[in-house]
Every structure is written in C-alpha cells, then in structure tokens.
Amino acid sequence: MANTTVSLLRYCKTASGWRRMRVSTIRKGRGWNEEIETSHAIIEKGEYQLRWYTGSKPKFKGVGDNLSDAIIARDQQASILALEKAAKAAGRTLVPDAATKAQIVLAKAKVEFIKRKENTVRRGGVPLCRKTIDAYEFIIGEFLTVTKRVYAEQILDQDLLDYFRFLRDRGLEERTVSNYYQSLSTFLKYCKVDSRAMLKKEDGSEDLRPSYDDPEPEAYTREEVEKFLARCEREQDYLFFSFLLNTGARELEATTCEFSDINWGAGYVNFRNKTITLDCGERIVFRTKTGKSRRVPIEPGFLEKLKAWHKKNASRRFLFPQDNGADKPRTHYLEICKRVARRAGLTCGTCVTCVSDKKCERWFLHKWRATYATWSLQ
C-alpha cells in the first residue's frame, strides 16, 4: 500500500549548504507559527516543500513561502494520496480525466479570490479594508484546513456543518459563527458552490445555516466605566476610551482621527472619508461604514481635555499617535481594553477567553459605542 503521510519541510541555507528541514506548525491566533526542527544555524529561509514517498522513493514539491498556503497544500496532497490508495485497494487506477482537470482547485481559487478582493474598489474609489481581506483569507484557509477538500466539487453540506462545529468548539459565539459563514459563502459562490442550497431545503422544513437572535445592545454601567477609566495608566488610553464614550466612534474612526478633524470653535468632530499620506509615504485610506460624513458634538468639559491634549501634542497629527514618535495612529486598543478591564477587576472570570488567556469577552471596543448610545438616550 502507498504511504499517505505528507511532511512539511523548509528548504534552508546553512553554513554547509542548502538543506531540507522538517517544520512543526503551531496555531497562533488567526494564523500559524512555524518551528524548524534543526540543530544547524540557518542563514536563509527558502521555500516550503512537501515530501511523500512512493515505495522507498521520496517525492518533493515546492509550495511557496506562505505558511498557511503550505499547510493547506500539505493536507490536500495527503487527501490525493488517500484517494489513490483507496483506488488501488479497489483494483482501480486513479487517472485524472477531462472532467477532473476542469474541476476548481480550492487552494488556487483562494489565491484568485483574495487577489480580486484586493482590487475591489467601493464607492468613491475607496479600496476594500485590509482587515476585511485578511479576515476572508483566514476564514477560507481555516475551512480548507478543517475539511481537507481539494476540489470545490467535493464540498458537501457535512463539510460546512463540521466547520461550524469546529468554530463552536473553539468557543466562538453564534453571531461570530454566522459572520464566518457569510464570508465563507461568498468564497464558495465564487467557486460555483451554492452553500445556501446545501443547508436550506426549498420547502423551508430545514435550515442549517448559523443564525442568532440579535440581542439588546450591551452597555457598560456607570460604575464599571468609572472603575475602568480610573485604572488607565496612560493619559492617552484614558482619553481614547473617553473619546469613544463621548462620541460613539467606531475603532477606526477614533484611531484615524486627526486634530484637524475637530472644529474647536463649534465643538464637534467630523468623521469623514479620507486618504492620509504619512511622512514615510504610506497611504491610509479610511471610509466610514455608510460612506457618508457625520458631525458629532463633543461635551464642553471633554472638549477642554482634548484641547489640553492637543497643546501637549502640538507637533503630532493624530489624536492617538504611536508612542515611538512615528507619524502613524496607534492600534491594538482591543488588547489595551481587555488589559485595563482585568487590572480594574471587571472581568467575569467564567467565559472561555477569561479562563484560557485572561482576556474577558465581555470587554470589547464596540460596546463603548453601545454605551454612548444608551447613555445618550437615558
């Protein structure tokens, strides 16, 4: 019987020449980390390669320099070898015919789909957000890793259900599972796979698509906010979360906000579409969710705090800049939010992320926007 084991290697340059090194992979958030198993000092990392055996003869195949794509290629090659092994056991030979050659290869379709998204331009000439593209790439890659499907024509309703169960077992909320499905279904439609028809019967008797009841907006209590802000160790962090609370800004609206976006005399901030060219030449394209500008009044007491902050940072462009003096907005405020909540003793201590890595899922940036709206109505 043929061996169906496929090893992932990295072709590395060492002091004694180029060598193939075995690679171990470790899940890291939305991506992967590699660990190269070698005692040699590595001078240069080359491409990833796959290795499998036909009898005692090794076969190698280059699979590029992207770890996620290499993992998918490894799993798909293992699936092909398993099909060949099953065919041989049944006394048949697995020969690609014209129909097989016409099949859509999922790994290739993923690359083409992501490239298309990178070239997508919305209204006003604004390209698709990089975070959205990265989310597509992660979700598709994870689906292919879980299902190990090679061709689009192989995908069954059970593959989708297995992926949903995998997400739920990972501790994701039903709303997040539903959002993942929406992104995945867009890719599958590109591959000419109708996921809706797979999961929903025409007579309406069954609908296996992830769904959720949109709950009432969650808001922080005034006592929670007071405790949270009291434990912000940096003035910039205090002002950032106070800014969310006073304006209802979304994360990117706040992080890309410039001092010039504030009308100090009239007392309002203008959230608008804009293209920002940084000193380093990098361009940041920002588009509001609706594509329209909006003005939000700022409470006079908080406006005075922002004026004092502006005076301290007269040479800076952004309200919330990076610490190293670079002409860039600071990011990663979700991590800061969770860290401050833990320091203030406001974490629930029971959710999956609290138990696993002490990052309470009750504390997230969009909840500040809901709090702004709730308090404004009150």
N, C-alpha and C positions, 0 to 999 in steps of 0.2 A: 504493500500500500504506500501511496505517496505521502510524504510528510507535509502537513498543512501549517506548520509553525513558520511564522514570518518574523524575523528580527529587525529592529530599527537600529541602524548604525549611523555614525557620523564620520565622514572622511576627513581626517585632521592631519595637519602638517606638524611633525615633531622634529626634534634635532636629528633624528635618524631617518627622516623622510616621511612620506605620506602613509598613514595607517588608518584602517577602519576600526572605529571604537564603538562598542556597544553603548546604547543610550537607554537610560531609565527615565520614565516620564512621571511627573507629579502634577496633579491638578492644583492650579493656583488661581483662585477666584474665577474669572471668566476665561482664563487661558490655561497654559501649561508651562511648567518649568522643566528643563532637562538636567540630567545628571550623567555626565560622561564617565563611564567606568574604565579608568586607565591609571597607570602609575607614571605615564610619560608626561613631560611638560609639553603643553600644547602651544604651538607658535601661531597657528592659523586654523580657524574652523572652516571647513569646506561644506559641501552639500550633505544632505541626509540621503541615506541609501537603504534599500530593503535587501535582505538576504533570505533566501529559502533554498531548499535542497531538492534536486531531482535525483533520487538514489543517493549516491555519495557526492554528487557534483553540485557545488554551490552556484547559485544564480544571483546576480546583483542587478538592482535597478535604481537609478537616481530619481529622487522625488523632490528636488528643490531645496530651498533653505528656510521654508516656513514650517515650524514645528507642528502646528495644528493640522496643516495640509498633509504633512508627512505621516501623522498618526492615522488620519483618515485613509491615506493610500495604503498604509500597512494593513489596516483592518479589511479594506476592500480586497487586497491581494490575498489575504487569508480566506476570504469568502470564495474567491475564484478557485483557489486550491481545494477548498472543501467540496465545491461543485464538481471539480474534475475527479476528486477521489470517489465521490458518490457515483458518478457516471461510470468510472472504471469498475467499481464493485458490482454495478448492474450489467457489466459487459458491453457498455457503450463508450463511444469516444465523444468528448465534448468539443465539437467543432463550431466555431463562430460562423453562422450563415449570414445571408444578406440582411435578414430581419434583425439579428443580434447586432450587426455592425451599425444598424440605423438607430439602435437604442440610445437614449440620452444618458450619458455618463454623469452621475451626480456631482462628483468632485470637479469635473470640468465646467458643469453648469453653474456651480457655486462661484467659481472664479469669474465667469462671464456675467453673472447676476450682480456681483459686487462691483465689477467694473462699470456696469450700466448705472448702478445707483450712484457711483462716484461722479458720473457725468450727468446725473439728473439735475435739472435746473427748475426751481419753482418760480412762482410769480415774482416779478420784479428782478429776475436774473439772479436770485439767491440759490446757491447750491444746497443740496441736502446736507443736514448737520452730520458732522463726522461721528458723533456719538450714536446717531441712528444707524449709520453704515456699520460701525463696529458691532452694534447690537445684532444686526442682521447676520454678520459674519460669525459671531459667536453662537447664535441660536442654530443656524444651519449646520455649522461644524459639529455642535454637540449632538444634534439629531442624527447626523450621519455616523458619528462615533457610537451612539447608543444602538442604532438599528443595524449598522454594518451593511447597509444596502449599497450596491454598486451602480445599478441602473434605476432610473425613475420608474420604469415599467414593473419593477419588483415590489414597489411600495404597496403595502396592504393597510387596511384600517387598523389591524392589530399593531402595526409599527407605530402608528400615531398614538394609540392607547398606551403602548409600552412607554413611549416618550413622556406622555402626561404623567404616568405613574412614577417614572424616574424623577420628574420635576417635583412632584408632591413628596416623594420620599426624601428629596433634598431639602424639604422644609419650606418650599415656596407657597405663598398664598394663592388661592384660586384665581384671584384677579391677575396675578402675575403669570400664572399658567395660561390663562386666557389671552393675555397680551403676547406671550411667546407663540401661542398657536396662530394668532393673527399674522405675525411676522413670517412664521414658517409657511402658512398657507399661501402667502404672496409669492414666496420662492417656488412652492410646489406648482402653483398656477403657471409660473414661468416655464416649469418643466412639463407642462401639459398634464398635470395630475390634479384631478378635482377632489380635494380633500373634503369639501362640503358634502359632495355626493356620497363619499365613503362613510361619513359619520352621521348623516341625517337621511332618514327614509322619506321618500316622496309623500307617503300618506300621513306624515307627521307623527307616527306612532313611536318614533325613537329619535333622539338627538343626542349624540355622544360628544358633541363639541363642548369644551370647557366653558362654563358660564358662571356668573356670580350676580348676586343682588347688590346693586350699588348702595352701600350703607350711607347713613347720615355722615356728613363731614365731621372728622375728628378735630377737636381743638384742645390746646393746652389750657389748663386753668391758670388764673392769675397768680396763684401761689406757686405753681410749677415754674412759670416764666420768671418770677422774682428770684426763686432759688437758682434757676439756670443762669440768668444774667449775672447773679452775684458770684458765680464760680467761673466766669470767663476771665482768664488770667491776663489776656492781652486786650488792650483798648480796641484794636481793630476787630477782634472777634465779637466783643460786646456791641460795637456799632453795627457790624454786619447783621447779627440776629435782630437787633433793634430796628434796623432798616427793613428787614423782612416783615417785622411785626407792624411797622408804621406805614408801609406802602403796599403790602401784599405782593411784592415782587417774586417772580419765579427765580430759580437759582441763576440761570444765565443772564437774566435781566439785571440782577444785582452784581454779578461778578464782572460783567462788561460795562457797567455804568461808569461814566466819566464825570468829573466835576462839572464839565461844560453842559451836561445833560440836566443840571439843576438850575432852575430860574430862582436865584436867591431873593430877588425883589418880590416876585409874585408868590414865592413859597411853594413850588411844585417841582416834581421830577418828570422828565419826559422820556418814556420808554419807546424807542423807535428802531426801525430797521437801519442798519448802518454797516459800512465796511471800514474796519480800523486797520491802518497800516502802522505797524510797530517800528521802532527805531532800527531793529535788526532786519527789517524788510519783510518780515512775516505778516500775512494778512489774516485778520479775524473777521469773518462775515457773520453778522448777527441778524436774525429775523425774529420778530415777535411771533407768538403762536398763531395769531389771527392775521398776521401780515399788515396790521394797522398800528399806527402810533396811538399812545394814550398818555394823558397827563394825570398824575396822581398828586393831590395836595399833601404837603408834609406838615404835621402838627408843629406849631411855632417853637415849643420847647425843644423838640428833637432837631428842628432846623438849626437852632443855635448850637447844638452839639456838633452838627455836621459842619457848620461854619468854623468852629474852633478846630475841628479835624482838618479842614481844608487849609487853615492857616499853618498848621504844623507840617502839612504836606504840599506846600505851595508849588514845589517843583514836580510833583507827581501828576500823572494823567488820570489814573483810575481811582475811584473811591477806596477800593480794597486791593491794593497792589501787592506784588510779591515782596517777600522780606529782603531778598538779595539786592534790591535796588533796580532790578530789571524793569523795562517798560512793558510789563505784562500784568494782567489781572491774576489774582490768586485764585486757586481752585481747591478742590478736596475739602469743601466745607461740610460735606456729609460726615466725613470722618471726625472733624472737629466737633460737630453737633453731638455725635454719639459719645465722644470722649468727655465733653463737658457734662452731659447728662449723667454719665457714670460717676464723675467726680462730685456731682451735686447730690448723688444718692437717689436719682429719679428713675433708674432703670427698673423694669418689672422683675427681673431675675428668674423668670419662668419660660420666656419664649426661646425658640431654638437657637437664635443667634446670641442671646444672653448667656445661655449655657455653654455654647461652643466657643465663642470668642469675645464675650463680654460687650457686644455691640447690640444694644436693645433695638428691636424692630419698631417699638413704639415711638422712637425718636427719629424723625426724618424731616428733610427741608420743606417739602410741600405742605406739611402740617402747619408750618408757620403762616403760610398763605391762608389756609382754612381758619386759623386762629384770628388773623386780621379781619377776615370777612365776618366771622361770628361776633367778634367784639364790636365791629362797626355796626352791625345790626342791633346788638344789645344797647 
